[in-house]
Amino acid sequence: MKPMTEVHLAILRRHMTEVVALHADLMSEEIGKATLGERVLDAMRRVRRHLFVPPELAAIAYHDTPLPIGFDKTVSQPFICALMTDLLDPQPHEAVLEIGTGLGYQAAVVAELARQVWTVELVEEFASHAEARLSQLGYGNVAIRVGDGTRGWLEHGPFDKILVTAAAEVPPTALLEQLAPGGRMVLPLGPAEIQHLTVIDKADDGRISMRTVIPVRFGVLETVI
């Protein structure tokens, strides 16, 4: 069988986005809406997921499933990536902090929608790979730092939006402090066995409100002691 071309991969990417939209429709009662935002779906159509997974997995990059990327980590299922982005609702004028860069796929999706993405990754090998790939693809609005994501990136805060791609039992204090008034954070909350995708809104007066969306299963947010 001949190798897949960019044309084939683009077809698979469109199909993946259709499956994501179908999944959202089937879970409309749980997520509180029947459709995801068209801006988010357009970003999912544009970002070439096969470039953000190990080369040997490129042929299945557009399946609606998480994929291993090394160090016992995964890139999230496309539906979850799209849902988290939709819940975050990044706007063209906003600065977003991402915790957990991985190989850079989620950062690329958010970078299609926001003014600037600051992303923190604990694994140096991931950060180096993501930085090279995102630069190669022209994402000049993404900056990566190696470090403990629970501490955020104080120098560039406060952030309009914060996205966390690993689970914490409670929202990290530093991230709440670096979230701007009127801002929003999306993250999985709970222990390894029981987690829920959670939306945290910070009112203009600093008050915090939280709502859970759906049960999820993420790796645990690691810290550096």
N, C-alpha and C positions, 0 to 999 in steps of 0.2 A: 504494500500500500504506500502511495506517495505521501510525503510529509504535508502537514497542514500549512497553508499560507495565511497571510494576514486577512485575506478575504474570508477564508473559512473561520478564522478566529473571531472576526467581526460578527459573523452570523451567529456563532455560539454565544457571543457576548449579548447580542440582542435577545436571543432565546433566554439566556440567564435572567435578563431584566424582566422579561415577560413572566418567568416563573416567580421571581420576587414579587411582582405585582399581584399575581394569582395568590401567592402565599399570604400577602397582606389582606386581600379580599376575604380569604377563608378565615383569617384571624381577626376580622374587623371588630367583633364584639370584645375580644381581649385587648386590642390595641386602641380601641375607641374611635377608629376611623376606617373607612372602606378602602381608601387609596393612600399611597404615599405621594409626597409632593413631586410634581413633574421635574422640578429642578434637580432633586435627588436622583430620580430615575435617569435623567439625562446625563448626570455625572457618572452613574454606574455604566451607562452605555459608552462613555468616552474613555474611562480608565481601563487600561489593558491589564487585567488581573494576571494574565499568564506571565507577565514580566515581574511579578511580585511574589512568585512562588519558586521553589527549586525547579531547575530546568526539566528534570525528569517527570514533574507533575504538570507541566504546561498543557498537555493534552486534555487534562481533566480540570483545568483551572476554572471553567465556567459551569461546573456542576454546583448545585446549591448545597454545598457541604463545606465544613471547615477542612483545612488541609494542613499537614505538618510542615513546619518550616525549620525544624532543628531545635536543639536545647529543650526538648519536651514542650515546645510552644506550637501554636497553630495560628493561621490566619482565619479570622471568623468566617462563618457561613455568610454568603452574600446577602441573604435576607436580613440577618442580624446586623450586618454592616449598614445596609440601607435603612433599617428601622432606627438604629442608633443615630444615624445622620439626620434622619427626618425628625426625630424627637429633639435633637440638638438645634435644628433649624438655623444653621450658620448663614449669615447675611454677607453681601459683598463688601460691606464696610467694617466687618468685625474681625477681631483677633481671637484665635482659638488656641487653647492649650490642649495637646493630646498627651496622655500618659500611656506609654506602651507602643512604641513605633513599630516593632516587629520589622518586617521587610519593607514597610512603607505604603502598603495598599490603602489602608484607611486614611492615612495622611493625604494621599493623592486625591481621594474622593472629596475630602473636606476642602482641600486646596482649590478644587474646582469651584467652590461655593463661597469661600471666605477671602478676606483681604490678605490675611497672614496666618500661618500655622506654625506654632512653636511646639516641638514634640520631643519628649524625653524617653530614652530607652536605657534600660539597665545593662543589656548585653551589648558589649562593644562591637562584636562581629555583626550583629543586626544593624546597629547604627551606621557602621561604615558602609555596609551593603546598601541600606536604604538611602543614605546620603548620595552615593554614587549614582544609583538608579534614578532618583528624583531629579538630580541635576542633569543627567543625561536626557531626561524627558522634558526638561524645560520648566520644572516647578521651582521657579525662583522665589516663590513666596512661602517656602518651607525651610525652617531651620531646625537642626537636630542637635541635641546635647546628650551625652552619656551621663547617667546619674540615677539617683533614687527618685522615682516618680512621685512618691508620697510627699516630697518636699516641693514639688512644682518647679517653677522657673521664675523666682521672685523678681529678677532684674527686668523682666518684660511684662510683669503684671501691672495692674489687674487685667484679667481676661474677660472678654464678653461671654465666651462659652468655654467649657472644659469638658473633654471627652476622655473617659478612662476605660481602657480595654482589658482590664483585669479586675478581679473581684476583691472588694474590701468588706470587712465586717461592719465597719462604720465609715462614713466619709472622712478622708484624711483632713485634719484641721488646717494644714497649710493650704490645701486646695480650696477649702471654703473661704479662707482669708484672701486668697488671690482671685476669687471670683468677684467680678465687679457688681455693684448694686444694679439690679435689673437683669443680671446675668443668669445663665442656666448651666447646670452640670448634668451629664448623663453617665451613669456607671452601673455595673452590676454590684448589688449589695447583698451580703450574707456570707455565711461560712461555706466551705467547699461543697457541702452536701445540699444546701438549700440557698439558692440565690434568686434574686429578682432584679430585672432591669428596672432602674429607678431614675426618675427625673427629679432633680433638685432645683428649685427656683429661689433666687435671692431677691427679695423686694428692695425697692429703693431705700428703705429705712434699715436694711440689713437683715430683716427677718427671713428665716429659712422655712420653706415648705417642701414636702416630699410627696411623690406619688409613685406607686409601683405599677408596672405595666404587664410584664409576662415573666414566668419562671425561665431562667437561663442557666447555662453551665459554662463558667469561665475558669481559667487558671487564676490562682491567688496572686494579688498584687504583692510583689516582693519589696522589701526594704533593705537598706544597707545600714548595719549597726556599727 
